[in-house]
Amino acid sequence: MPIIEDYEKLRDILKNSRTVAVVGISPDEYRPSYFVSEVVKRYGFKMYFINPEHEGEEILGEKVLGSLKDVPEKIDILDVFRRPEAVFALAEEAREQGFETFWLQPGTENEEVIEALDREGRNVVPGLCIKTCCQLLLRS
């Protein structure tokens, strides 16, 4: 049951997570990675933004890192905003760094990666928006 689609499990993941690493952040406020991260940050998560093209820049008040290896603490949720073909390499890097939940935003799903992470017993959330899940499941 590592592929998480049950709302109670999603709520538990969100409530018990502290850090979110967003891979593929954009400084463009009209891109999903920006406005999704803006909302998720409001829920009190410590956010790490990863995009080698914008390394060293500041987005939403956070310095952008060049890779997952630059994240200085445990990653609870790895939130993916990359094309499906780029997700395989990202999963490899994530395994090396460590993470609790691999969250694939809508349109980023890579079935091969989902199946591999599932076989490894890792938490995978495919095709759900973390912003929407926070709004629906973390209401007081």
Secondary structure as UniProt FT lines:
FT   HELIX           7..15
FT   STRAND          19..23
FT   TURN            29..30
FT   HELIX           32..41
FT   TURN            42..44
FT   STRAND          46..50
FT   HELIX           52..54
FT   TURN            55..56
FT   STRAND          58..59
FT   TURN            60..61
FT   STRAND          62..65
FT   HELIX           68..70
FT   STRAND          77..80
FT   HELIX           84..86
FT   HELIX           87..97
FT   STRAND          101..104
FT   TURN            106..107
FT   HELIX           111..119
FT   TURN            120..121
FT   STRAND          123..126
FT   HELIX           130..137
//
